[in-house]
Amino acid sequence: MLLFRSEEHLAAWLEQRGLSQGGTMTLEQCWLLAKAWYSDKLDRDWRRKTLDEAMAAFAEIGLEGDFWDLTKR
């Protein structure tokens, strides 16, 4: 994970390296994803999230688009 101070900073970083943009999220979205992903990690009956559960968590916090569509991998 890389952190950038602005969209402009990200665009300049990508251009300097000849890379295309992948998935991005705000710090708030990162926090919400961490809470959704790990909130039950210490439960005795913890299990890995299913594909549908993972994609629902992404959608709930506004992570949309091809990068976040796990069915395309």
PDB file of N, CA, C, O and CB in Angstrom:
ATOM      1  N   MET A   1       0.856  -1.165   0.000  1.00  0.00           N
ATOM      2  CA  MET A   1       0.000   0.000   0.000  1.00  0.00           C
ATOM      3  C   MET A   1       0.900   1.226   0.000  1.00  0.00           C
ATOM      4  O   MET A   1       1.867   1.311   0.757  1.00  0.00           O
ATOM      5  CB  MET A   1      -0.973  -0.001   1.222  1.00  0.00           C
ATOM      6  N   LEU A   2       0.566   2.151  -0.848  1.00  0.00           N
ATOM      7  CA  LEU A   2       1.271   3.426  -0.911  1.00  0.00           C
ATOM      8  C   LEU A   2       0.306   4.541  -0.557  1.00  0.00           C
ATOM      9  O   LEU A   2      -0.866   4.500  -0.930  1.00  0.00           O
ATOM     10  CB  LEU A   2       1.888   3.657  -2.313  1.00  0.00           C
ATOM     11  N   LEU A   3       0.794   5.529   0.157  1.00  0.00           N
ATOM     12  CA  LEU A   3      -0.024   6.677   0.543  1.00  0.00           C
ATOM     13  C   LEU A   3       0.431   7.901  -0.244  1.00  0.00           C
ATOM     14  O   LEU A   3       1.628   8.142  -0.396  1.00  0.00           O
ATOM     15  CB  LEU A   3       0.067   6.940   2.076  1.00  0.00           C
ATOM     16  N   PHE A   4      -0.534   8.671  -0.742  1.00  0.00           N
ATOM     17  CA  PHE A   4      -0.258   9.891  -1.487  1.00  0.00           C
ATOM     18  C   PHE A   4      -1.033  11.028  -0.871  1.00  0.00           C
ATOM     19  O   PHE A   4      -2.122  10.831  -0.332  1.00  0.00           O
ATOM     20  CB  PHE A   4      -0.613   9.733  -2.976  1.00  0.00           C
ATOM     21  N   ARG A   5      -0.470  12.222  -0.951  1.00  0.00           N
ATOM     22  CA  ARG A   5      -1.116  13.373  -0.309  1.00  0.00           C
ATOM     23  C   ARG A   5      -2.259  13.947  -1.130  1.00  0.00           C
ATOM     24  O   ARG A   5      -3.085  14.695  -0.608  1.00  0.00           O
ATOM     25  CB  ARG A   5      -0.100  14.452  -0.051  1.00  0.00           C
ATOM     26  N   SER A   6      -2.312  13.599  -2.424  1.00  0.00           N
ATOM     27  CA  SER A   6      -3.377  14.125  -3.278  1.00  0.00           C
ATOM     28  C   SER A   6      -3.474  13.303  -4.555  1.00  0.00           C
ATOM     29  O   SER A   6      -2.590  12.503  -4.862  1.00  0.00           O
ATOM     30  CB  SER A   6      -3.130  15.612  -3.612  1.00  0.00           C
ATOM     31  N   GLU A   7      -4.563  13.512  -5.298  1.00  0.00           N
ATOM     32  CA  GLU A   7      -4.719  12.859  -6.602  1.00  0.00           C
ATOM     33  C   GLU A   7      -3.604  13.309  -7.553  1.00  0.00           C
ATOM     34  O   GLU A   7      -3.110  12.522  -8.361  1.00  0.00           O
ATOM     35  CB  GLU A   7      -6.114  13.178  -7.213  1.00  0.00           C
ATOM     36  N   GLU A   8      -3.216  14.586  -7.444  1.00  0.00           N
ATOM     37  CA  GLU A   8      -2.159  15.120  -8.298  1.00  0.00           C
ATOM     38  C   GLU A   8      -0.826  14.447  -7.995  1.00  0.00           C
ATOM     39  O   GLU A   8      -0.063  14.131  -8.908  1.00  0.00           O
ATOM     40  CB  GLU A   8      -2.040  16.638  -8.116  1.00  0.00           C
ATOM     41  N   HIS A   9      -0.549  14.231  -6.725  1.00  0.00           N
ATOM     42  CA  HIS A   9       0.687  13.551  -6.320  1.00  0.00           C
ATOM     43  C   HIS A   9       0.702  12.126  -6.870  1.00  0.00           C
ATOM     44  O   HIS A   9       1.730  11.663  -7.366  1.00  0.00           O
ATOM     45  CB  HIS A   9       0.827  13.536  -4.773  1.00  0.00           C
ATOM     46  N   LEU A  10      -0.409  11.443  -6.785  1.00  0.00           N
ATOM     47  CA  LEU A  10      -0.525  10.094  -7.337  1.00  0.00           C
ATOM     48  C   LEU A  10      -0.289  10.101  -8.843  1.00  0.00           C
ATOM     49  O   LEU A  10       0.463   9.272  -9.357  1.00  0.00           O
ATOM     50  CB  LEU A  10      -1.906   9.503  -7.021  1.00  0.00           C
ATOM     51  N   ALA A  11      -0.928  11.035  -9.556  1.00  0.00           N
ATOM     52  CA  ALA A  11      -0.785  11.110 -11.017  1.00  0.00           C
ATOM     53  C   ALA A  11       0.665  11.361 -11.415  1.00  0.00           C
ATOM     54  O   ALA A  11       1.162  10.749 -12.361  1.00  0.00           O
ATOM     55  CB  ALA A  11      -1.685  12.220 -11.590  1.00  0.00           C
ATOM     56  N   ALA A  12       1.343  12.248 -10.706  1.00  0.00           N
ATOM     57  CA  ALA A  12       2.751  12.535 -11.008  1.00  0.00           C
ATOM     58  C   ALA A  12       3.617  11.314 -10.748  1.00  0.00           C
ATOM     59  O   ALA A  12       4.508  11.010 -11.542  1.00  0.00           O
ATOM     60  CB  ALA A  12       3.253  13.724 -10.173  1.00  0.00           C
ATOM     61  N   TRP A  13       3.374  10.614  -9.659  1.00  0.00           N
ATOM     62  CA  TRP A  13       4.143   9.411  -9.309  1.00  0.00           C
ATOM     63  C   TRP A  13       3.972   8.337 -10.383  1.00  0.00           C
ATOM     64  O   TRP A  13       4.943   7.702 -10.795  1.00  0.00           O
ATOM     65  CB  TRP A  13       3.701   8.861  -7.928  1.00  0.00           C
ATOM     66  N   LEU A  14       2.735   8.139 -10.832  1.00  0.00           N
ATOM     67  CA  LEU A  14       2.467   7.148 -11.878  1.00  0.00           C
ATOM     68  C   LEU A  14       3.148   7.533 -13.188  1.00  0.00           C
ATOM     69  O   LEU A  14       3.747   6.689 -13.856  1.00  0.00           O
ATOM     70  CB  LEU A  14       0.956   6.997 -12.098  1.00  0.00           C
ATOM     71  N   GLU A  15       3.055   8.804 -13.550  1.00  0.00           N
ATOM     72  CA  GLU A  15       3.647   9.263 -14.809  1.00  0.00           C
ATOM     73  C   GLU A  15       5.167   9.095 -14.804  1.00  0.00           C
ATOM     74  O   GLU A  15       5.749   8.665 -15.799  1.00  0.00           O
ATOM     75  CB  GLU A  15       3.283  10.732 -15.063  1.00  0.00           C
ATOM     76  N   GLN A  16       5.799   9.428 -13.697  1.00  0.00           N
ATOM     77  CA  GLN A  16       7.259   9.298 -13.589  1.00  0.00           C
ATOM     78  C   GLN A  16       7.717   7.859 -13.779  1.00  0.00           C
ATOM     79  O   GLN A  16       8.834   7.617 -14.238  1.00  0.00           O
ATOM     80  CB  GLN A  16       7.734   9.812 -12.235  1.00  0.00           C
ATOM     81  N   ARG A  17       6.874   6.917 -13.433  1.00  0.00           N
ATOM     82  CA  ARG A  17       7.248   5.501 -13.493  1.00  0.00           C
ATOM     83  C   ARG A  17       6.624   4.763 -14.672  1.00  0.00           C
ATOM     84  O   ARG A  17       6.874   3.573 -14.860  1.00  0.00           O
ATOM     85  CB  ARG A  17       6.852   4.817 -12.214  1.00  0.00           C
ATOM     86  N   GLY A  18       5.829   5.449 -15.452  1.00  0.00           N
ATOM     87  CA  GLY A  18       5.177   4.827 -16.597  1.00  0.00           C
ATOM     88  C   GLY A  18       4.175   3.754 -16.207  1.00  0.00           C
ATOM     89  O   GLY A  18       4.041   2.739 -16.891  1.00  0.00           O
ATOM     90  N   LEU A  19       3.473   3.981 -15.107  1.00  0.00           N
ATOM     91  CA  LEU A  19       2.516   3.007 -14.593  1.00  0.00           C
ATOM     92  C   LEU A  19       1.092   3.510 -14.782  1.00  0.00           C
ATOM     93  O   LEU A  19       0.853   4.711 -14.906  1.00  0.00           O
ATOM     94  CB  LEU A  19       2.785   2.714 -13.111  1.00  0.00           C
ATOM     95  N   SER A  20       0.159   2.580 -14.801  1.00  0.00           N
ATOM     96  CA  SER A  20      -1.248   2.958 -14.829  1.00  0.00           C
ATOM     97  C   SER A  20      -1.827   2.839 -13.420  1.00  0.00           C
ATOM     98  O   SER A  20      -1.300   2.111 -12.578  1.00  0.00           O
ATOM     99  CB  SER A  20      -2.043   2.072 -15.833  1.00  0.00           C
ATOM    100  N   GLN A  21      -2.897   3.552 -13.181  1.00  0.00           N
ATOM    101  CA  GLN A  21      -3.506   3.574 -11.849  1.00  0.00           C
ATOM    102  C   GLN A  21      -4.266   2.291 -11.576  1.00  0.00           C
ATOM    103  O   GLN A  21      -5.014   1.811 -12.427  1.00  0.00           O
ATOM    104  CB  GLN A  21      -4.441   4.774 -11.704  1.00  0.00           C
ATOM    105  N   GLY A  22      -4.076   1.745 -10.409  1.00  0.00           N
ATOM    106  CA  GLY A  22      -4.826   0.584  -9.962  1.00  0.00           C
ATOM    107  C   GLY A  22      -5.959   1.038  -9.066  1.00  0.00           C
ATOM    108  O   GLY A  22      -6.577   2.073  -9.315  1.00  0.00           O
ATOM    109  N   GLY A  23      -6.230   0.278  -8.035  1.00  0.00           N
ATOM    110  CA  GLY A  23      -7.284   0.639  -7.099  1.00  0.00           C
ATOM    111  C   GLY A  23      -6.793   1.676  -6.112  1.00  0.00           C
ATOM    112  O   GLY A  23      -5.648   1.638  -5.661  1.00  0.00           O
ATOM    113  N   THR A  24      -7.670   2.596  -5.789  1.00  0.00           N
ATOM    114  CA  THR A  24      -7.339   3.601  -4.777  1.00  0.00           C
ATOM    115  C   THR A  24      -8.464   3.659  -3.752  1.00  0.00           C
ATOM    116  O   THR A  24      -9.602   3.273  -4.018  1.00  0.00           O
ATOM    117  CB  THR A  24      -7.108   5.001  -5.427  1.00  0.00           C
ATOM    118  N   MET A  25      -8.109   4.150  -2.586  1.00  0.00           N
ATOM    119  CA  MET A  25      -9.093   4.358  -1.528  1.00  0.00           C
ATOM    120  C   MET A  25      -8.622   5.494  -0.649  1.00  0.00           C
ATOM    121  O   MET A  25      -7.431   5.798  -0.579  1.00  0.00           O
ATOM    122  CB  MET A  25      -9.314   3.067  -0.694  1.00  0.00           C
ATOM    123  N   THR A  26      -9.567   6.109   0.014  1.00  0.00           N
ATOM    124  CA  THR A  26      -9.234   7.156   0.969  1.00  0.00           C
ATOM    125  C   THR A  26      -8.778   6.490   2.272  1.00  0.00           C
ATOM    126  O   THR A  26      -8.949   5.286   2.464  1.00  0.00           O
ATOM    127  CB  THR A  26     -10.458   8.110   1.215  1.00  0.00           C
ATOM    128  N   LEU A  27      -8.203   7.288   3.149  1.00  0.00           N
ATOM    129  CA  LEU A  27      -7.829   6.744   4.460  1.00  0.00           C
ATOM    130  C   LEU A  27      -9.059   6.268   5.222  1.00  0.00           C
ATOM    131  O   LEU A  27      -9.009   5.259   5.924  1.00  0.00           O
ATOM    132  CB  LEU A  27      -7.072   7.797   5.287  1.00  0.00           C
ATOM    133  N   GLU A  28     -10.164   6.998   5.081  1.00  0.00           N
ATOM    134  CA  GLU A  28     -11.398   6.575   5.744  1.00  0.00           C
ATOM    135  C   GLU A  28     -11.857   5.217   5.221  1.00  0.00           C
ATOM    136  O   GLU A  28     -12.240   4.347   6.003  1.00  0.00           O
ATOM    137  CB  GLU A  28     -12.505   7.622   5.540  1.00  0.00           C
ATOM    138  N   GLN A  29     -11.819   5.032   3.904  1.00  0.00           N
ATOM    139  CA  GLN A  29     -12.200   3.742   3.328  1.00  0.00           C
ATOM    140  C   GLN A  29     -11.254   2.630   3.796  1.00  0.00           C
ATOM    141  O   GLN A  29     -11.685   1.505   4.050  1.00  0.00           O
ATOM    142  CB  GLN A  29     -12.202   3.823   1.790  1.00  0.00           C
ATOM    143  N   CYS A  30      -9.981   2.954   3.904  1.00  0.00           N
ATOM    144  CA  CYS A  30      -9.006   1.967   4.388  1.00  0.00           C
ATOM    145  C   CYS A  30      -9.367   1.519   5.806  1.00  0.00           C
ATOM    146  O   CYS A  30      -9.345   0.327   6.114  1.00  0.00           O
ATOM    147  CB  CYS A  30      -7.569   2.557   4.359  1.00  0.00           C
ATOM    148  N   TRP A  31      -9.697   2.478   6.657  1.00  0.00           N
ATOM    149  CA  TRP A  31     -10.092   2.167   8.029  1.00  0.00           C
ATOM    150  C   TRP A  31     -11.371   1.325   8.060  1.00  0.00           C
ATOM    151  O   TRP A  31     -11.455   0.346   8.801  1.00  0.00           O
ATOM    152  CB  TRP A  31     -10.294   3.461   8.830  1.00  0.00           C
ATOM    153  N   LEU A  32     -12.356   1.706   7.259  1.00  0.00           N
ATOM    154  CA  LEU A  32     -13.611   0.956   7.223  1.00  0.00           C
ATOM    155  C   LEU A  32     -13.393  -0.464   6.697  1.00  0.00           C
ATOM    156  O   LEU A  32     -14.011  -1.408   7.190  1.00  0.00           O
ATOM    157  CB  LEU A  32     -14.641   1.688   6.353  1.00  0.00           C
ATOM    158  N   LEU A  33     -12.526  -0.618   5.708  1.00  0.00           N
ATOM    159  CA  LEU A  33     -12.225  -1.950   5.179  1.00  0.00           C
ATOM    160  C   LEU A  33     -11.519  -2.793   6.239  1.00  0.00           C
ATOM    161  O   LEU A  33     -11.844  -3.968   6.414  1.00  0.00           O
ATOM    162  CB  LEU A  33     -11.353  -1.847   3.904  1.00  0.00           C
ATOM    163  N   ALA A  34     -10.565  -2.207   6.941  1.00  0.00           N
ATOM    164  CA  ALA A  34      -9.865  -2.944   7.999  1.00  0.00           C
ATOM    165  C   ALA A  34     -10.841  -3.414   9.077  1.00  0.00           C
ATOM    166  O   ALA A  34     -10.757  -4.551   9.543  1.00  0.00           O
ATOM    167  CB  ALA A  34      -8.766  -2.067   8.629  1.00  0.00           C
ATOM    168  N   LYS A  35     -11.763  -2.539   9.471  1.00  0.00           N
ATOM    169  CA  LYS A  35     -12.753  -2.924  10.478  1.00  0.00           C
ATOM    170  C   LYS A  35     -13.643  -4.048   9.973  1.00  0.00           C
ATOM    171  O   LYS A  35     -13.920  -5.003  10.700  1.00  0.00           O
ATOM    172  CB  LYS A  35     -13.607  -1.721  10.872  1.00  0.00           C
ATOM    173  N   ALA A  36     -14.091  -3.933   8.721  1.00  0.00           N
ATOM    174  CA  ALA A  36     -14.963  -4.973   8.159  1.00  0.00           C
ATOM    175  C   ALA A  36     -14.209  -6.289   7.990  1.00  0.00           C
ATOM    176  O   ALA A  36     -14.768  -7.362   8.217  1.00  0.00           O
ATOM    177  CB  ALA A  36     -15.538  -4.518   6.806  1.00  0.00           C
ATOM    178  N   TRP A  37     -12.962  -6.209   7.598  1.00  0.00           N
ATOM    179  CA  TRP A  37     -12.190  -7.403   7.269  1.00  0.00           C
ATOM    180  C   TRP A  37     -11.721  -8.153   8.519  1.00  0.00           C
ATOM    181  O   TRP A  37     -11.727  -9.383   8.546  1.00  0.00           O
ATOM    182  CB  TRP A  37     -10.992  -7.025   6.417  1.00  0.00           C
ATOM    183  N   TYR A  38     -11.321  -7.418   9.540  1.00  0.00           N
ATOM    184  CA  TYR A  38     -10.694  -8.044  10.704  1.00  0.00           C
ATOM    185  C   TYR A  38     -11.542  -8.054  11.969  1.00  0.00           C
ATOM    186  O   TYR A  38     -11.075  -8.537  13.000  1.00  0.00           O
ATOM    187  CB  TYR A  38      -9.424  -7.358  10.994  1.00  0.00           C
ATOM    188  N   SER A  39     -12.755  -7.544  11.932  1.00  0.00           N
ATOM    189  CA  SER A  39     -13.555  -7.424  13.154  1.00  0.00           C
ATOM    190  C   SER A  39     -13.835  -8.769  13.816  1.00  0.00           C
ATOM    191  O   SER A  39     -14.022  -8.823  15.032  1.00  0.00           O
ATOM    192  CB  SER A  39     -14.861  -6.737  12.843  1.00  0.00           C
ATOM    193  N   ASP A  40     -13.869  -9.842  13.055  1.00  0.00           N
ATOM    194  CA  ASP A  40     -14.165 -11.166  13.624  1.00  0.00           C
ATOM    195  C   ASP A  40     -12.947 -12.088  13.633  1.00  0.00           C
ATOM    196  O   ASP A  40     -13.087 -13.286  13.881  1.00  0.00           O
ATOM    197  CB  ASP A  40     -15.289 -11.823  12.843  1.00  0.00           C
ATOM    198  N   LYS A  41     -11.774 -11.559  13.372  1.00  0.00           N
ATOM    199  CA  LYS A  41     -10.558 -12.381  13.220  1.00  0.00           C
ATOM    200  C   LYS A  41     -10.240 -13.199  14.482  1.00  0.00           C
ATOM    201  O   LYS A  41      -9.689 -14.294  14.369  1.00  0.00           O
ATOM    202  CB  LYS A  41      -9.363 -11.482  12.880  1.00  0.00           C
ATOM    203  N   LEU A  42     -10.567 -12.706  15.654  1.00  0.00           N
ATOM    204  CA  LEU A  42     -10.242 -13.423  16.892  1.00  0.00           C
ATOM    205  C   LEU A  42     -11.352 -14.360  17.353  1.00  0.00           C
ATOM    206  O   LEU A  42     -11.203 -15.032  18.374  1.00  0.00           O
ATOM    207  CB  LEU A  42      -9.941 -12.435  17.986  1.00  0.00           C
ATOM    208  N   ASP A  43     -12.449 -14.415  16.628  1.00  0.00           N
ATOM    209  CA  ASP A  43     -13.534 -15.328  16.986  1.00  0.00           C
ATOM    210  C   ASP A  43     -13.073 -16.777  16.846  1.00  0.00           C
ATOM    211  O   ASP A  43     -12.338 -17.117  15.919  1.00  0.00           O
ATOM    212  CB  ASP A  43     -14.776 -15.071  16.105  1.00  0.00           C
ATOM    213  N   ARG A  44     -13.501 -17.603  17.749  1.00  0.00           N
ATOM    214  CA  ARG A  44     -13.117 -19.016  17.723  1.00  0.00           C
ATOM    215  C   ARG A  44     -13.527 -19.697  16.414  1.00  0.00           C
ATOM    216  O   ARG A  44     -12.814 -20.565  15.909  1.00  0.00           O
ATOM    217  CB  ARG A  44     -13.746 -19.749  18.907  1.00  0.00           C
ATOM    218  N   ASP A  45     -14.666 -19.301  15.876  1.00  0.00           N
ATOM    219  CA  ASP A  45     -15.155 -19.931  14.646  1.00  0.00           C
ATOM    220  C   ASP A  45     -14.868 -19.094  13.395  1.00  0.00           C
ATOM    221  O   ASP A  45     -15.593 -19.187  12.405  1.00  0.00           O
ATOM    222  CB  ASP A  45     -16.648 -20.180  14.756  1.00  0.00           C
ATOM    223  N   TRP A  46     -13.801 -18.268  13.441  1.00  0.00           N
ATOM    224  CA  TRP A  46     -13.440 -17.441  12.300  1.00  0.00           C
ATOM    225  C   TRP A  46     -13.205 -18.290  11.054  1.00  0.00           C
ATOM    226  O   TRP A  46     -12.680 -19.400  11.130  1.00  0.00           O
ATOM    227  CB  TRP A  46     -12.196 -16.618  12.618  1.00  0.00           C
ATOM    228  N   ARG A  47     -13.598 -17.754   9.927  1.00  0.00           N
ATOM    229  CA  ARG A  47     -13.308 -18.387   8.635  1.00  0.00           C
ATOM    230  C   ARG A  47     -13.033 -17.283   7.624  1.00  0.00           C
ATOM    231  O   ARG A  47     -13.461 -16.141   7.789  1.00  0.00           O
ATOM    232  CB  ARG A  47     -14.496 -19.307   8.160  1.00  0.00           C
ATOM    233  N   ARG A  48     -12.319 -17.647   6.589  1.00  0.00           N
ATOM    234  CA  ARG A  48     -12.015 -16.693   5.530  1.00  0.00           C
ATOM    235  C   ARG A  48     -13.316 -16.203   4.886  1.00  0.00           C
ATOM    236  O   ARG A  48     -14.268 -16.971   4.748  1.00  0.00           O
ATOM    237  CB  ARG A  48     -11.082 -17.332   4.466  1.00  0.00           C
ATOM    238  N   LYS A  49     -13.355 -14.950   4.500  1.00  0.00           N
ATOM    239  CA  LYS A  49     -14.546 -14.412   3.847  1.00  0.00           C
ATOM    240  C   LYS A  49     -14.717 -15.043   2.464  1.00  0.00           C
ATOM    241  O   LYS A  49     -13.739 -15.317   1.768  1.00  0.00           O
ATOM    242  CB  LYS A  49     -14.455 -12.870   3.733  1.00  0.00           C
ATOM    243  N   THR A  50     -15.949 -15.263   2.088  1.00  0.00           N
ATOM    244  CA  THR A  50     -16.221 -15.782   0.754  1.00  0.00           C
ATOM    245  C   THR A  50     -16.036 -14.647  -0.258  1.00  0.00           C
ATOM    246  O   THR A  50     -15.933 -13.475   0.106  1.00  0.00           O
ATOM    247  CB  THR A  50     -17.664 -16.386   0.667  1.00  0.00           C
ATOM    248  N   LEU A  51     -15.998 -15.021  -1.500  1.00  0.00           N
ATOM    249  CA  LEU A  51     -15.889 -14.034  -2.571  1.00  0.00           C
ATOM    250  C   LEU A  51     -17.030 -13.020  -2.486  1.00  0.00           C
ATOM    251  O   LEU A  51     -16.804 -11.814  -2.591  1.00  0.00           O
ATOM    252  CB  LEU A  51     -15.892 -14.728  -3.946  1.00  0.00           C
ATOM    253  N   ASP A  52     -18.235 -13.505  -2.299  1.00  0.00           N
ATOM    254  CA  ASP A  52     -19.398 -12.613  -2.208  1.00  0.00           C
ATOM    255  C   ASP A  52     -19.305 -11.697  -0.984  1.00  0.00           C
ATOM    256  O   ASP A  52     -19.643 -10.516  -1.071  1.00  0.00           O
ATOM    257  CB  ASP A  52     -20.697 -13.437  -2.148  1.00  0.00           C
ATOM    258  N   GLU A  53     -18.857 -12.223   0.138  1.00  0.00           N
ATOM    259  CA  GLU A  53     -18.717 -11.408   1.347  1.00  0.00           C
ATOM    260  C   GLU A  53     -17.656 -10.329   1.161  1.00  0.00           C
ATOM    261  O   GLU A  53     -17.842  -9.189   1.587  1.00  0.00           O
ATOM    262  CB  GLU A  53     -18.362 -12.290   2.550  1.00  0.00           C
ATOM    263  N   ALA A  54     -16.561 -10.686   0.532  1.00  0.00           N
ATOM    264  CA  ALA A  54     -15.493  -9.716   0.292  1.00  0.00           C
ATOM    265  C   ALA A  54     -15.978  -8.602  -0.623  1.00  0.00           C
ATOM    266  O   ALA A  54     -15.753  -7.423  -0.349  1.00  0.00           O
ATOM    267  CB  ALA A  54     -14.262 -10.403  -0.316  1.00  0.00           C
ATOM    268  N   MET A  55     -16.643  -8.978  -1.709  1.00  0.00           N
ATOM    269  CA  MET A  55     -17.126  -7.969  -2.649  1.00  0.00           C
ATOM    270  C   MET A  55     -18.220  -7.109  -2.026  1.00  0.00           C
ATOM    271  O   MET A  55     -18.327  -5.924  -2.341  1.00  0.00           O
ATOM    272  CB  MET A  55     -17.645  -8.635  -3.922  1.00  0.00           C
ATOM    273  N   ALA A  56     -19.030  -7.688  -1.149  1.00  0.00           N
ATOM    274  CA  ALA A  56     -20.049  -6.906  -0.452  1.00  0.00           C
ATOM    275  C   ALA A  56     -19.393  -5.886   0.478  1.00  0.00           C
ATOM    276  O   ALA A  56     -19.862  -4.753   0.585  1.00  0.00           O
ATOM    277  CB  ALA A  56     -20.992  -7.831   0.347  1.00  0.00           C
ATOM    278  N   ALA A  57     -18.312  -6.282   1.147  1.00  0.00           N
ATOM    279  CA  ALA A  57     -17.587  -5.354   2.020  1.00  0.00           C
ATOM    280  C   ALA A  57     -17.002  -4.207   1.198  1.00  0.00           C
ATOM    281  O   ALA A  57     -17.073  -3.051   1.615  1.00  0.00           O
ATOM    282  CB  ALA A  57     -16.464  -6.090   2.791  1.00  0.00           C
ATOM    283  N   PHE A  58     -16.427  -4.513   0.041  1.00  0.00           N
ATOM    284  CA  PHE A  58     -15.894  -3.469  -0.833  1.00  0.00           C
ATOM    285  C   PHE A  58     -17.001  -2.499  -1.241  1.00  0.00           C
ATOM    286  O   PHE A  58     -16.848  -1.282  -1.129  1.00  0.00           O
ATOM    287  CB  PHE A  58     -15.240  -4.092  -2.084  1.00  0.00           C
ATOM    288  N   ALA A  59     -18.109  -3.049  -1.711  1.00  0.00           N
ATOM    289  CA  ALA A  59     -19.211  -2.218  -2.191  1.00  0.00           C
ATOM    290  C   ALA A  59     -19.785  -1.348  -1.079  1.00  0.00           C
ATOM    291  O   ALA A  59     -20.137  -0.191  -1.310  1.00  0.00           O
ATOM    292  CB  ALA A  59     -20.309  -3.091  -2.785  1.00  0.00           C
ATOM    293  N   GLU A  60     -19.880  -1.900   0.122  1.00  0.00           N
ATOM    294  CA  GLU A  60     -20.461  -1.163   1.247  1.00  0.00           C
ATOM    295  C   GLU A  60     -19.698   0.116   1.561  1.00  0.00           C
ATOM    296  O   GLU A  60     -20.287   1.103   2.001  1.00  0.00           O
ATOM    297  CB  GLU A  60     -20.501  -2.042   2.476  1.00  0.00           C
ATOM    298  N   ILE A  61     -18.388   0.099   1.335  1.00  0.00           N
ATOM    299  CA  ILE A  61     -17.598   1.296   1.637  1.00  0.00           C
ATOM    300  C   ILE A  61     -17.237   2.085   0.377  1.00  0.00           C
ATOM    301  O   ILE A  61     -16.439   3.022   0.427  1.00  0.00           O
ATOM    302  CB  ILE A  61     -16.326   0.906   2.379  1.00  0.00           C
ATOM    303  N   GLY A  62     -17.834   1.694  -0.752  1.00  0.00           N
ATOM    304  CA  GLY A  62     -17.669   2.480  -1.972  1.00  0.00           C
ATOM    305  C   GLY A  62     -16.474   2.119  -2.836  1.00  0.00           C
ATOM    306  O   GLY A  62     -16.062   2.913  -3.681  1.00  0.00           O
ATOM    307  N   LEU A  63     -15.911   0.930  -2.637  1.00  0.00           N
ATOM    308  CA  LEU A  63     -14.800   0.484  -3.473  1.00  0.00           C
ATOM    309  C   LEU A  63     -15.390  -0.256  -4.666  1.00  0.00           C
ATOM    310  O   LEU A  63     -15.788  -1.416  -4.559  1.00  0.00           O
ATOM    311  CB  LEU A  63     -13.801  -0.429  -2.671  1.00  0.00           C
ATOM    312  N   GLU A  64     -15.441   0.429  -5.798  1.00  0.00           N
ATOM    313  CA  GLU A  64     -16.101  -0.111  -6.974  1.00  0.00           C
ATOM    314  C   GLU A  64     -15.177  -0.031  -8.181  1.00  0.00           C
ATOM    315  O   GLU A  64     -14.176   0.685  -8.162  1.00  0.00           O
ATOM    316  CB  GLU A  64     -17.411   0.636  -7.250  1.00  0.00           C
ATOM    317  N   GLY A  65     -15.519  -0.763  -9.216  1.00  0.00           N
ATOM    318  CA  GLY A  65     -14.742  -0.752 -10.447  1.00  0.00           C
ATOM    319  C   GLY A  65     -14.024  -2.073 -10.658  1.00  0.00           C
ATOM    320  O   GLY A  65     -14.079  -2.967  -9.814  1.00  0.00           O
ATOM    321  N   ASP A  66     -13.358  -2.182 -11.784  1.00  0.00           N
ATOM    322  CA  ASP A  66     -12.709  -3.439 -12.162  1.00  0.00           C
ATOM    323  C   ASP A  66     -11.690  -3.930 -11.130  1.00  0.00           C
ATOM    324  O   ASP A  66     -11.598  -5.131 -10.875  1.00  0.00           O
ATOM    325  CB  ASP A  66     -12.027  -3.271 -13.496  1.00  0.00           C
ATOM    326  N   PHE A  67     -10.932  -3.016 -10.541  1.00  0.00           N
ATOM    327  CA  PHE A  67      -9.903  -3.421  -9.582  1.00  0.00           C
ATOM    328  C   PHE A  67     -10.512  -4.186  -8.407  1.00  0.00           C
ATOM    329  O   PHE A  67      -9.920  -5.146  -7.915  1.00  0.00           O
ATOM    330  CB  PHE A  67      -9.141  -2.194  -9.069  1.00  0.00           C
ATOM    331  N   TRP A  68     -11.675  -3.766  -7.967  1.00  0.00           N
ATOM    332  CA  TRP A  68     -12.305  -4.351  -6.789  1.00  0.00           C
ATOM    333  C   TRP A  68     -13.233  -5.519  -7.125  1.00  0.00           C
ATOM    334  O   TRP A  68     -13.785  -6.144  -6.219  1.00  0.00           O
ATOM    335  CB  TRP A  68     -13.076  -3.291  -6.051  1.00  0.00           C
ATOM    336  N   ASP A  69     -13.409  -5.816  -8.394  1.00  0.00           N
ATOM    337  CA  ASP A  69     -14.266  -6.928  -8.827  1.00  0.00           C
ATOM    338  C   ASP A  69     -13.455  -8.211  -8.838  1.00  0.00           C
ATOM    339  O   ASP A  69     -12.736  -8.493  -9.797  1.00  0.00           O
ATOM    340  CB  ASP A  69     -14.875  -6.657 -10.234  1.00  0.00           C
ATOM    341  N   LEU A  70     -13.573  -8.977  -7.781  1.00  0.00           N
ATOM    342  CA  LEU A  70     -12.768 -10.184  -7.615  1.00  0.00           C
ATOM    343  C   LEU A  70     -13.174 -11.315  -8.563  1.00  0.00           C
ATOM    344  O   LEU A  70     -12.446 -12.299  -8.692  1.00  0.00           O
ATOM    345  CB  LEU A  70     -12.868 -10.664  -6.193  1.00  0.00           C
ATOM    346  N   THR A  71     -14.305 -11.189  -9.215  1.00  0.00           N
ATOM    347  CA  THR A  71     -14.720 -12.230 -10.158  1.00  0.00           C
ATOM    348  C   THR A  71     -13.928 -12.142 -11.464  1.00  0.00           C
ATOM    349  O   THR A  71     -13.972 -13.067 -12.275  1.00  0.00           O
ATOM    350  CB  THR A  71     -16.225 -12.119 -10.447  1.00  0.00           C
ATOM    351  N   LYS A  72     -13.209 -11.046 -11.673  1.00  0.00           N
ATOM    352  CA  LYS A  72     -12.461 -10.858 -12.911  1.00  0.00           C
ATOM    353  C   LYS A  72     -11.004 -11.277 -12.759  1.00  0.00           C
ATOM    354  O   LYS A  72     -10.171 -10.931 -13.597  1.00  0.00           O
ATOM    355  CB  LYS A  72     -12.538  -9.407 -13.354  1.00  0.00           C
ATOM    356  N   ARG A  73     -10.689 -12.012 -11.711  1.00  0.00           N
ATOM    357  CA  ARG A  73      -9.294 -12.431 -11.493  1.00  0.00           C
ATOM    358  C   ARG A  73      -9.139 -13.907 -11.708  1.00  0.00           C
ATOM    359  O   ARG A  73      -8.037 -14.438 -11.569  1.00  0.00           O
ATOM    360  CB  ARG A  73      -8.827 -12.065 -10.091  1.00  0.00           C
TER     361      ARG A  73
END
